[in-house]
């Protein structure tokens, strides 16, 4: 489907410094001024254990996306941007801005930052709340690994991290986005976001971070730009991110709600969301519980030098008055579950993921099966090649 890791332009330059969650995350370059160009190409093999008439015999092999990115620094100024080109599941090409921002670092200890642009919302587990290529249920609900357009302040004194942000909108006017956002008759605007986190044993092999996040804003209803109704939207989350040598454990509990005024003509118990050109419905109110467990192995199997096994599980309790919501087909749907069990192998600039994905009522959030209360599964194998001028 889509590579759900926020790859920076320096991704390959820091491949040796991969975090134990199995995703390549950018580290700071020691030189004060630099400019790095990069990109990647990702393909997927998909096999659904259902809907046989909708796929080729033996499954489908597809081009997922191609990306180009840039990252740089000039003294206290830093910037990054990435554009993606994708049409993997929807038989039509899509182009989207994954992120694009500029930041200024200041303060006596250099521990304060102002960031402006289109960047990841610091909400919940950071930098990610999942290990899988496919993404967890929190991602498909728009409650982790999501981007928005606005301004943010970050303060990192010692083991603390404080974030305060204001986001004007989630889409930047794009026809499609990387993250999951309300679309159609629903538009998330003017959202304030705060997050407080504390890490015990920062930088050590055994460390754990506790965090609380909260956000609230407006929900515009109706065709833009002449919206005639305005609702509210909010979410709050408590999260734990622990690392014990090769082991890692992430847990997050989230409550959220989209409030649609009763005087409006729009659906109150289901909200339309979208990503990569695909729209589906989510419940307007719910409690989400995500847990991710993984272990890293140092290996020497030919070109492969790193292996990770992991499991991501999510449970969404529908909290509408009827404990159900309407999906895109008009079916009433209850609680949702999604699980991904997989392995990731790394060989220099090449990454491989093999995953078994199982879902219950996850036809929308999770793209797995049907919304009839039964479990369905699919297999996803992804291969990615990332390149960067930082490699010399």
C-alpha positions in Angstrom: 0.0 0.0 0.0 2.1 2.9 1.2 5.4 3.1 3.0 4.3 4.7 6.3 7.7 5.8 7.5 8.6 9.5 7.3 11.9 9.1 5.4 14.2 12.1 5.5 16.7 12.9 2.8 19.5 11.7 5.0 17.8 8.3 5.5 20.6 6.2 4.0 23.3 8.3 5.5 22.2 7.2 8.9 21.2 3.6 8.1 23.8 2.3 10.6 22.0 4.3 13.2 18.5 2.7 12.8 16.4 2.9 15.9 15.2 -0.4 17.4 11.7 0.2 16.1 13.0 -0.8 12.7 12.4 2.4 10.8 15.2 4.6 9.5 15.0 7.9 11.3 17.1 11.0 10.5 19.9 12.0 12.9 21.5 15.4 13.0 24.5 15.9 10.7 27.6 17.2 12.5 28.4 19.8 9.9 26.7 23.2 10.5 25.7 23.7 6.9 24.6 21.0 4.5 22.2 20.1 1.7 21.2 16.6 1.0 19.0 15.2 -1.9 17.5 11.8 -1.8 14.6 9.6 -2.8 13.2 6.1 -2.9 11.3 3.5 -4.9 8.9 1.1 -3.3 7.1 -2.0 -4.8 4.6 -4.4 -3.2 3.3 -7.9 -3.6 -0.3 -8.2 -2.2 -2.4 -11.2 -1.7 -5.9 -11.0 -0.2 -7.4 -14.1 1.5 -10.8 -12.9 0.2 -12.2 -10.9 -2.8 -10.5 -13.4 -5.2 -12.2 -11.9 -8.2 -10.7 -8.5 -7.5 -7.1 -9.6 -7.8 -4.9 -11.5 -10.3 -4.4 -15.2 -9.7 -1.7 -15.6 -7.0 -2.0 -11.9 -5.9 -0.8 -8.6 -7.4 2.6 -7.1 -7.8 2.5 -3.3 -7.9 4.6 -0.1 -7.9 3.8 1.6 -4.6 5.4 5.0 -4.9 8.4 7.0 -5.9 9.6 9.9 -3.8 12.1 12.7 -4.0 13.2 14.7 -0.9 15.6 17.4 0.2 17.0 18.2 3.6 19.3 21.0 4.7 20.7 23.2 7.4 22.3 26.6 7.6 23.4 27.5 11.1 20.3 27.5 13.3 18.0 27.2 10.3 16.9 23.8 9.0 14.4 22.7 6.3 13.1 19.5 4.7 10.6 18.6 2.0 9.4 15.4 0.3 7.1 14.8 -2.7 5.6 11.4 -3.5 4.1 10.0 -6.6 1.8 7.1 -6.1 -1.0 5.2 -7.8 -0.6 1.7 -6.3 -4.1 0.8 -5.3 -6.4 3.2 -7.1 -5.5 2.8 -10.8 -4.8 6.5 -11.2 -1.7 8.5 -10.3 -1.5 10.7 -7.3 1.1 13.3 -6.4 1.3 14.7 -2.8 3.5 16.7 -0.5 4.5 14.3 2.3 6.1 17.2 4.3 7.6 20.6 3.7 8.9 22.8 6.6 11.5 25.2 7.8 12.6 25.6 11.4 14.7 27.9 13.6 16.6 26.7 16.7 17.3 29.1 19.5 17.7 29.4 23.3 20.8 29.5 25.5 21.2 25.7 25.2 19.8 25.4 21.7 16.8 23.5 23.1 14.0 25.6 21.6 12.6 25.5 18.1 10.0 27.2 16.0 8.8 25.2 12.9 6.6 26.5 10.1 5.1 24.6 7.2 3.5 21.2 6.6 4.9 18.8 9.2 4.1 15.9 11.4 1.6 16.6 14.3 3.4 15.8 17.6 0.6 13.7 19.0 0.9 10.4 20.8 3.9 8.1 20.5 6.8 9.8 18.8 8.3 9.4 16.3 5.9 6.5 15.4 3.5 4.4 17.2 3.9 1.3 15.0 6.6 -0.9 13.4 4.8 -2.3 10.3 5.1 -1.1 6.7 1.3 -1.3 6.5 0.6 1.1 9.4 -1.5 0.5 12.5 -5.1 1.2 13.3 -4.1 4.6 14.8 -2.6 5.6 11.5 -5.8 4.7 9.6 -7.8 6.8 12.1 -5.6 9.8 11.6 -4.3 9.7 15.2 -0.7 9.0 14.5 1.9 9.7 11.8 -0.3 12.6 10.5 0.7 15.9 9.0 -0.9 19.4 9.1 -0.1 22.9 8.0 0.7 25.4 10.7 3.3 26.6 13.2 4.9 24.7 16.1 7.0 25.4 19.2 9.2 22.7 20.7 11.2 22.9 24.0 13.5 20.1 25.1 15.1 20.9 28.5 16.9 17.8 29.8 14.7 14.7 29.6 11.5 16.7 29.0 9.9 17.6 25.7 7.1 20.2 25.4 5.2 20.8 22.1 2.6 23.5 21.4 1.2 23.9 17.9 -1.4 25.6 15.9 -2.6 24.0 12.6 -4.7 26.0 10.1 -5.7 22.8 8.2 -4.7 19.2 7.5 -4.6 19.1 3.7 -2.8 22.3 2.5 -5.4 22.3 -0.3 -4.1 19.0 -1.8 -6.5 16.6 -3.5 -4.9 13.7 -1.5 -2.6 13.4 1.5 -0.2 10.9 3.1 -2.0 11.0 6.5 -5.6 10.3 7.1 -7.8 13.5 7.2 -11.5 14.4 7.1 -12.6 15.3 3.5 -15.7 15.8 1.5 -18.3 17.6 3.7 -15.8 17.5 6.7 -12.7 19.7 7.1 -10.5 19.9 10.2 -9.3 23.5 10.7 -7.9 25.8 13.4 -6.6 23.0 15.6 -4.5 23.6 18.7 -2.1 20.8 19.8 -0.1 20.2 23.0 2.2 17.4 24.1 4.2 16.8 27.2 6.7 13.9 27.4 9.4 12.8 29.8 12.1 10.1 29.1 13.8 8.1 31.9 17.4 7.3 31.0 17.5 9.4 27.9 20.0 8.1 25.3 20.5 4.8 27.2 19.9 1.3 25.8 17.2 0.9 28.5 14.9 3.9 28.4 11.2 4.7 28.6 9.1 7.7 27.6 5.7 8.7 29.1 3.7 11.3 27.3 0.3 13.0 27.2 -1.1 14.7 24.1 -4.2 16.8 23.5 -5.7 18.6 20.5 -8.9 20.5 19.7 -10.3 22.6 16.9 -13.1 23.3 14.5 -14.8 21.0 12.0 -16.1 22.8 9.0 -19.1 21.2 7.4 -20.2 21.6 3.8 -18.6 22.3 0.5 -15.7 24.7 0.7 -15.3 27.6 0.6 -18.9 28.5 1.5 -19.2 26.4 4.7 -22.5 27.0 6.5 -22.1 24.8 9.6 -19.2 24.4 12.1 -18.7 21.6 14.5 -15.9 20.7 16.9 -13.2 18.0 17.0 -10.9 16.9 19.8 -8.6 14.0 20.8 -6.4 13.2 23.8 -3.9 10.4 24.3 -1.6 8.8 26.9 1.4 6.9 25.5 4.4 4.8 26.6 7.5 4.1 24.5 10.0 1.7 26.0 13.3 0.3 24.8 15.2 -2.5 26.6 18.2 -3.5 24.5 16.9 -5.2 21.4 13.3 -5.1 22.6 10.8 -2.3 22.3 7.2 -1.8 23.5 4.8 1.0 22.5 1.3 1.5 23.9 -1.2 4.3 23.4 -4.7 4.9 24.6 -6.7 7.6 22.7 -10.1 9.1 23.0 -11.4 11.3 20.2 -14.7 12.9 18.9 -16.0 14.8 16.0 -19.1 16.8 17.0 -21.5 17.6 14.2 -24.3 20.0 15.1 -27.7 18.5 15.1 -29.0 21.4 13.1 -26.7 20.5 10.1 -27.8 18.1 7.4 -24.6 16.0 7.6 -24.1 12.6 9.0 -23.4 12.8 12.8 -22.1 9.4 13.6 -19.7 8.7 10.7 -17.0 11.0 9.3 -15.5 10.7 5.8 -11.7 10.5 5.7 -9.1 10.0 3.0 -5.5 9.1 2.1 -3.7 8.3 -1.1 -7.0 8.9 -3.0 -9.1 6.4 -1.1 -12.1 7.5 1.0 -13.8 5.6 3.8 -15.9 6.2 6.9 -14.8 6.2 10.6 -17.0 6.5 13.7 -17.4 10.1 14.8 -16.5 9.1 18.4 -14.4 6.3 19.9 -11.7 5.0 22.1 -8.6 3.5 20.5 -6.0 1.2 22.0 -2.8 0.5 20.2 0.1 -1.8 21.2 3.3 -2.5 19.3 6.0 -5.1 20.3 9.2 -5.7 18.4 12.7 -7.2 18.7 15.9 -6.5 16.7 18.5 -9.0 15.7 22.0 -8.3 14.4 22.6 -10.8 11.6 25.0 -11.5 8.9 23.1 -13.3 6.1 24.8 -12.4 2.9 24.0 -8.7 2.4 21.5 -8.5 5.2 22.8 -7.0 8.5 19.6 -6.3 10.5 16.4 -8.1 11.2 13.3 -7.1 13.2 10.2 -9.1 14.1 7.2 -7.2 15.3 3.4 -7.2 16.0 1.1 -4.2 15.9 -2.4 -4.5 17.3 -5.2 -2.0 17.5 -8.7 -2.1 18.9 -11.3 0.7 18.3 -14.3 0.9 20.6 -17.1 2.7 18.8 -18.5 5.3 21.2 -21.5 6.6 19.2 -24.9 6.4 21.0 -25.7 3.2 19.2 -22.1 1.8 19.5 -22.2 1.5 15.7 -21.5 3.7 12.6 -22.2 3.6 8.9 -19.5 2.5 6.5 -19.1 3.7 2.9 -21.6 1.0 1.7 -24.2 2.0 4.2 -23.7 -1.0 6.5 -23.8 -0.5 10.3 -20.5 -1.5 11.7 -19.3 -2.2 15.3 -15.9 -2.2 17.0 -12.8 -2.5 14.8 -9.7 -4.6 15.2 -6.5 -4.7 13.1 -3.3 -6.7 13.6 -0.1 -6.8 11.6 2.6 -9.5 12.3 5.7 -9.1 10.3 9.5 -9.1 9.8 11.8 -6.4 8.3 15.2 -7.2 6.8 17.8 -4.5 5.9 20.6 -4.8 3.4 22.3 -1.4 3.0 19.9 0.8 1.0 17.4 -2.1 0.4 14.6 -2.8 2.8 12.2 -5.8 2.8 9.0 -6.3 4.8 6.8 -9.4 4.9 3.5 -9.0 6.8 0.4 -10.9 7.6 -2.5 -8.5 8.2 -5.7 -9.5 9.8 -8.8 -7.3 10.4 -12.3 -7.3 11.8 -14.6 -4.7 10.5 -11.5 -3.2 8.9 -12.6 -2.7 5.3 -12.1 1.1 5.7 -9.5 1.6 8.5 -7.0 -1.0 7.5 -8.1 -1.9 3.9 -8.7 -5.5 5.0 -11.7 -7.7 4.6 -15.4 -6.7 4.9 -17.4 -5.0 7.6 -19.5 -8.0 8.6 -18.0 -8.9 12.0 -15.7 -11.6 10.7 -11.9 -11.8 10.6 -10.2 -11.5 7.2 -6.5 -11.6 6.3 -4.1 -10.5 3.6 -0.4 -10.8 2.9 1.8 -7.8 2.0 5.4 -8.0 1.0 7.2 -4.7 0.3 10.6 -3.9 -1.1 12.2 -0.5 -1.0 15.4 1.1 -2.3 16.4 4.5 -0.9 19.1 6.7 -2.2 20.8 9.8 -1.0 23.6 12.2 -2.0 24.9 11.8 1.6 26.3 8.4 0.5 28.9 10.1 -1.6 
